Amino acid sequence: MSGKKAKDSLITMNELVLPNDTNTLNNLMGGRLLHWMDIAAAISAQRHSNRIVVTASVDNVSFKHPIKLGDVVTINAKVTRAFHTSVEVRLDVWAENIPSGTRIKSNEAYYTFVALNDEGKTVPVPELIPESDEEKALYDGALRRKQLRLILSGRMNPDDATELKALFNAAKQ
């Protein structure tokens, strides 16, 4: 199985915030944004793996700025690293008020997906080939993020998190 470039998984999804998407303050409901982010990330993961994927985890999502009724939401999603049967996808969310000409970054997050075959069994995914400095930095950090996710979910003993230990030990020196 040959590797694939990170840029080949890049997708951009746009949504217009309509009244049915908002809360009583005319801000986009967080759950609706998470739904859109999950769709965008899944498309990116599928593009990389050429498989059906399922969401395995969602990292912390902080809502930095409210997104208003009438704003255009742009979600950029791109695979940052492929592991054996899973991929990590980074998302950046922007809100644009077209009449005023303003655009703000509202959110960023990492989603993890697992690739499945037609019987619902996990299958290997292609290796990711990062090219730019930013892609290489995201790739390098992905193993630490994965170890942290596994520790927080109780699926990894903190003592086994070699990448995280190395990061903290380097910070002490």
CORPEDA-V745012 format. One record per residue. N is the residue number from 1. RES is the residue in one letter. SS is DSSP state (H for helix, E for strand, L for the rest). PHI is phi in degrees with one decimal (NA if undefined). Layout:
n=N res=RES ss=SS phi=PHI
n=N res=RES ss=SS phi=PHI
//
This chain:
n=1 res=M ss=L phi=NA
n=2 res=S ss=L phi=-84.7
n=3 res=G ss=L phi=-76.5
n=4 res=K ss=E phi=-128.3
n=5 res=K ss=E phi=-79.5
n=6 res=A ss=H phi=-59.8
n=7 res=K ss=H phi=-62.6
n=8 res=D ss=H phi=-73.6
n=9 res=S ss=H phi=-97.8
n=10 res=L ss=L phi=-66.0
n=11 res=I ss=E phi=-130.7
n=12 res=T ss=E phi=-126.0
n=13 res=M ss=E phi=-119.9
n=14 res=N ss=E phi=-118.6
n=15 res=E ss=E phi=-138.3
n=16 res=L ss=E phi=-95.9
n=17 res=V ss=L phi=-78.1
n=18 res=L ss=L phi=-104.7
n=19 res=P ss=H phi=-53.7
n=20 res=N ss=H phi=-69.3
n=21 res=D ss=H phi=-92.5
n=22 res=T ss=E phi=-110.4
n=23 res=N ss=L phi=-92.1
n=24 res=T ss=L phi=-71.1
n=25 res=L ss=L phi=-96.4
n=26 res=N ss=L phi=63.6
n=27 res=N ss=E phi=-103.6
n=28 res=L ss=E phi=-57.8
n=29 res=M ss=L phi=-68.3
n=30 res=G ss=H phi=-57.9
n=31 res=G ss=H phi=-63.0
n=32 res=R ss=H phi=-66.6
n=33 res=L ss=H phi=-63.4
n=34 res=L ss=H phi=-60.5
n=35 res=H ss=H phi=-61.2
n=36 res=W ss=H phi=-63.0
n=37 res=M ss=H phi=-63.4
n=38 res=D ss=H phi=-63.0
n=39 res=I ss=H phi=-64.0
n=40 res=A ss=H phi=-61.2
n=41 res=A ss=H phi=-65.4
n=42 res=A ss=H phi=-64.7
n=43 res=I ss=H phi=-62.4
n=44 res=S ss=H phi=-62.0
n=45 res=A ss=H phi=-64.6
n=46 res=Q ss=H phi=-66.8
n=47 res=R ss=H phi=-60.5
n=48 res=H ss=H phi=-72.5
n=49 res=S ss=H phi=-89.9
n=50 res=N ss=L phi=57.2
n=51 res=R ss=L phi=-138.2
n=52 res=I ss=E phi=-69.5
n=53 res=V ss=E phi=-127.1
n=54 res=V ss=E phi=-126.0
n=55 res=T ss=E phi=-69.1
n=56 res=A ss=E phi=-100.7
n=57 res=S ss=E phi=-160.4
n=58 res=V ss=E phi=-129.6
n=59 res=D ss=L phi=-73.3
n=60 res=N ss=L phi=-51.4
n=61 res=V ss=L phi=-118.3
n=62 res=S ss=L phi=-103.8
n=63 res=F ss=L phi=-95.5
n=64 res=K ss=L phi=-77.0
n=65 res=H ss=L phi=-139.9
n=66 res=P ss=L phi=-67.4
n=67 res=I ss=L phi=-107.5
n=68 res=K ss=E phi=-95.6
n=69 res=L ss=L phi=-53.1
n=70 res=G ss=L phi=92.6
n=71 res=D ss=L phi=-70.2
n=72 res=V ss=E phi=-100.4
n=73 res=V ss=E phi=-96.6
n=74 res=T ss=E phi=-116.2
n=75 res=I ss=E phi=-116.2
n=76 res=N ss=E phi=-104.4
n=77 res=A ss=E phi=-131.9
n=78 res=K ss=E phi=-152.4
n=79 res=V ss=E phi=-67.2
n=80 res=T ss=E phi=-103.6
n=81 res=R ss=E phi=-166.0
n=82 res=A ss=E phi=-111.6
n=83 res=F ss=L phi=-104.8
n=84 res=H ss=L phi=-65.1
n=85 res=T ss=L phi=-122.0
n=86 res=S ss=E phi=-129.5
n=87 res=V ss=E phi=-134.4
n=88 res=E ss=E phi=-100.8
n=89 res=V ss=E phi=-122.1
n=90 res=R ss=E phi=-97.2
n=91 res=L ss=E phi=-122.4
n=92 res=D ss=E phi=-122.8
n=93 res=V ss=E phi=-115.6
n=94 res=W ss=E phi=-120.2
n=95 res=A ss=E phi=-118.0
n=96 res=E ss=E phi=-124.1
n=97 res=N ss=E phi=-99.6
n=98 res=I ss=L phi=-63.4
n=99 res=P ss=L phi=-59.3
n=100 res=S ss=L phi=-89.1
n=101 res=G ss=L phi=76.0
n=102 res=T ss=E phi=-100.9
n=103 res=R ss=E phi=-142.6
n=104 res=I ss=E phi=-129.0
n=105 res=K ss=E phi=-83.3
n=106 res=S ss=E phi=-98.7
n=107 res=N ss=E phi=-150.3
n=108 res=E ss=E phi=-149.6
n=109 res=A ss=E phi=-164.4
n=110 res=Y ss=E phi=-121.6
n=111 res=Y ss=E phi=-116.2
n=112 res=T ss=E phi=-118.9
n=113 res=F ss=E phi=-125.4
n=114 res=V ss=E phi=-113.5
n=115 res=A ss=E phi=-86.9
n=116 res=L ss=E phi=-126.7
n=117 res=N ss=L phi=-91.1
n=118 res=D ss=L phi=-65.7
n=119 res=E ss=L phi=-92.8
n=120 res=G ss=L phi=81.8
n=121 res=K ss=L phi=-95.1
n=122 res=T ss=E phi=-65.6
n=123 res=V ss=L phi=-134.8
n=124 res=P ss=L phi=-62.1
n=125 res=V ss=L phi=-115.2
n=126 res=P ss=L phi=-63.3
n=127 res=E ss=L phi=-62.8
n=128 res=L ss=E phi=-99.0
n=129 res=I ss=E phi=-112.1
n=130 res=P ss=L phi=-75.1
n=131 res=E ss=L phi=-115.7
n=132 res=S ss=L phi=-77.4
n=133 res=D ss=H phi=-60.2
n=134 res=E ss=H phi=-63.5
n=135 res=E ss=H phi=-61.7
n=136 res=K ss=H phi=-66.7
n=137 res=A ss=H phi=-66.2
n=138 res=L ss=H phi=-64.3
n=139 res=Y ss=H phi=-60.2
n=140 res=D ss=H phi=-62.6
n=141 res=G ss=H phi=-78.1
n=142 res=A ss=H phi=-63.7
n=143 res=L ss=H phi=-66.7
n=144 res=R ss=H phi=-64.0
n=145 res=R ss=H phi=-62.9
n=146 res=K ss=H phi=-63.1
n=147 res=Q ss=H phi=-61.8
n=148 res=L ss=H phi=-63.2
n=149 res=R ss=H phi=-59.0
n=150 res=L ss=H phi=-67.1
n=151 res=I ss=H phi=-64.6
n=152 res=L ss=H phi=-64.0
n=153 res=S ss=L phi=-86.8
n=154 res=G ss=L phi=78.9
n=155 res=R ss=L phi=-99.5
n=156 res=M ss=L phi=-143.1
n=157 res=N ss=L phi=-76.8
n=158 res=P ss=H phi=-54.3
n=159 res=D ss=H phi=-66.4
n=160 res=D ss=H phi=-90.9
n=161 res=A ss=L phi=-84.7
n=162 res=T ss=H phi=-61.0
n=163 res=E ss=H phi=-67.4
n=164 res=L ss=H phi=-67.9
n=165 res=K ss=H phi=-59.9
n=166 res=A ss=H phi=-61.5
n=167 res=L ss=H phi=-64.0
n=168 res=F ss=H phi=-70.5
n=169 res=N ss=H phi=-66.7
n=170 res=A ss=H phi=-66.4
n=171 res=A ss=H phi=-68.9
n=172 res=K ss=H phi=-72.8
n=173 res=Q ss=L phi=-81.8
//
